[in-house]
């Protein structure tokens, strides 16, 4: 194990003002608290926090972070308390240790809703001080390095958690070295066969290529030196998981990969980066389409580098990354390399948010939590943001917008502002009108065309790729449906109040909301529209002396309004026909089916324009429309509050179709079914479904679900069918 003085020396190597007393006290306290505890490997437990502290020193973090690494398991696994640590080491270190303790108690691989809630807690914990996440990542890295000592039943769970949560978080924070190692260690557990296969192929390739890495490194160094560029060349080999992921993503075999070997060219300053690129492209041919400039347009996690692929010595494709030493440090350690963590300076969240894109992403993700989305939606959003690579696009004013690869103009609109996304009706990409489903490319200039009358269709949710856009579309859809239900609820209450001889007003309803268990008028109206809150309950809440008169709400006043409903003992009074030529009607207008509007047609036979219709409020479903002759209406005789007066509102030239069901009895002979289908098709009807109800020796009875324009169209189809010799009878089914 590392000794006290060795730990202090590691910190002093990058921080001459190291607080030796703090580190020594933390070292002794943690060692005493863990005492004789042992890890699964048999090593003293204290060796674990010591190794975590060593990883933290590799990141060059401040003294407080090193002390927290030493103490991070004391509250969880020993008799130590937060108060004791606060008294000995100060409240800042105590809060950091407490934050890590809370994270340790999370189970991030569980049922989706629980996993989402745990991930919320993790991000909230680290958003207050990013050092909580940095120490946690170091803790997880050492645990993964020693995972072979963990019982077999726990290994897969820990590896899955590492692959799904911690490795992507490390990547988002720009800590690529930590991410690569975490992914590789988890991959070895989760897919040992693939890991072994790729490792063997890598070893065989190394033996076959011999000293190619040294040859290319020497050639590069000599070429750059001749141009007066001092550079350090580092050869590197892709890790097994990185190779596996690319094979899966590109659907290619191991032999088809051209960037298994790569080289990093480290130079002194920014100017030398571009000079080195010129030397490389002059000396060796470049592979077209393989150049990326992440210096002028850095990744969101602050990664900066020039990427290119050339045809090098022996016609071997060589991938090069050209960057400065400082860029290389940020590429390896990401946010941990930020100046705020050097020289013992504590984290300043406001400064860090302003200077660090990685931290800004974390704050933006935490802001998503505040919107109160469902846990599963939050989890989906976060995972989308964690795993996807990026493209960089521009607004017409030159603002840079970073988006996941595959993002659309809709994603772009929501990235600019939620209101821009909600009102988006079109887009111009590089000056040309483009489909909203088009995938954006690096460097595209995107102009969003807006309309205040627009609202985002729910179908957009399956088009967009960013969590922010998807969450905003769902919120807008829910708000729209809520408004629809609220409008229906207001209409229902107005009619109920009118029948009771009362006048409805939102102000009066607001005063009595507490009596029906709501705090917002809009919420209560939506509940009435959904059928969760009965109008009679509202009347009784506002007028305690109200007594319900159980009369069907759609009954007309005159005795002449009675009509037979088509079954014994049941009659309804029909509402008067809706007025025309500008005269008002109390009936709700019914058009076609819109999945955002809570209106649907009776599943037992539908309804078509021309039918006299009745609406029935169905809890949680809106209104179901029945033809007045439907025997199904008998089910609602004792619930008059659910009856809604409705009318058709269909333009004469409308081509919208409506559902109807007919029963056909036809001869059992070849071609009879085809003849029936020909009649429907010739009449411009559409068969939506067909069921054989009863099949006899000579005749078959079938039910056919049709889509027609109106009652006249339906009757024409019925008459044409009756005229065919193979058809014995045709009748309409009304449920």
Number of C-alpha atoms within 10 A of each C-alpha: 11 10 11 16 11 12 19 21 15 15 26 18 12 17 18 11 12 19 16 17 10 16 22 16 15 23 23 12 18 23 21 12 18 21 13 11 14 14 14 13 12 9 13 16 19 23 17 21 26 24 20 25 27 22 22 26 22 14 22 25 29 25 27 22 25 28 24 29 33 29 30 29 24 23 20 17 12 14 10 17 14 17 13 14 22 15 10 15 17 12 15 15 20 22 18 26 29 24 23 26 19 15 21 15 10 16 16 24 19 13 10 15 15 17 18 22 19 22 22 19 18 20 20 18 20 21 20 15 18 22 25 26 23 24 25 21 24 21 22 20 24 17 18 23 13 15 22 13 14 15 10 11 8 10 18 17 18 21 24 18 17 25 20 17 18 24 27 23 24 24 22 26 30 27 27 21 14 21 25 20 17 26 24 20 22 26 23 16 20 18 12 11 12 15 20 13 11 17 16 13 14 19 10 11 13 15 10 10 9 10 10 16 19 13 11 19 17 12 14 21 16 15 15 20 13 10 11 12 18 17 23 15 20 15 15 13 14 14 18 24 23 15 21 18 11 14 16 11 9 9 10 12 12 15 10 10 14 13 16 20 19 19 21 21 27 23 23 15 13 15 11 20 22 16 15 25 20 12 16 20 15 10 14 14 13 19 15 9 8 11 16 15 14 15 19 10 19 16 21 22 23 23 24 23 27 20 18 21 25 21 16 18 13 8 9 14 20 21 23 24 22 27 30 21 17 15 22 20 18 22 23 21 25 26 28 24 20 17 14 19 21 18 18 19 13 17 18 13 18 9 10 18 15 10 15 18 21 23 23 19 17 21 19 13 21 19 12 18 18 8 12 10 16 13 19 16 18 24 22 17 21 23 17 16 22 20 16 16 14 18 20 20 23 19 17 15 9 10 11 15 19 20 25 21 17 19 21 22 26 30 27 27 26 22 17 15 11 16 14 19 25 23 19 23 18 17 23 18 22 14 12 11 14 15 14 21 15 15 17 23 17 15 14 16 22 25 21 22 15 17 12 11 9 12 17 20 13 17 11 17 19 8 18 23 23 27 23 21 25 23 20 20 24 19 16 17 19 14 12 16 17 22 18 21 28 22 17 25 26 23 20 24 24 18 23 21 18 12 14 15 9 13 13 17 12 11 9 11 20 16 12 18 18 12 14 16 10 15 14 12 18 19 17 24 29 22 22 28 32 24 21 14 18 19 24 17 16 21 22 15 17 18 12 10 9 13 11 12 9 11 13 17 17 20 16 15 12 10 9 9 14 15 14 14 18 12 11 7 7 13 15 17 19 21 21 14 10 15 11 8 5 6 7 9 15 15 21 17 13 17 15 17 14 9 10 14 18 21 22 20 20 21 15 16 21 23 27 26 22 15 16 17 22 24 27 22 24 17 15 14 15 22 27 19 23 27 24 21 20 21 15 14 18 12 8 13 15 11 13 15 22 20 21 25 20 22 24 18 12 17 9 8 7 9 11 14 17 20 22 27 25 18 20 23 20 24 18 17 11 8 11 16 15 10 16 20 16 14 17 22 13 12 15 13 19 17 16 12 11 14 11 12 12 11 13 9 7 9 17 18 20 19 20 21 21 22 23 26 22 22 16 14 17 23 14 13 22 20 12 15 23 19 12 15 11 19 20 16 15 20 15 16 16 20 16
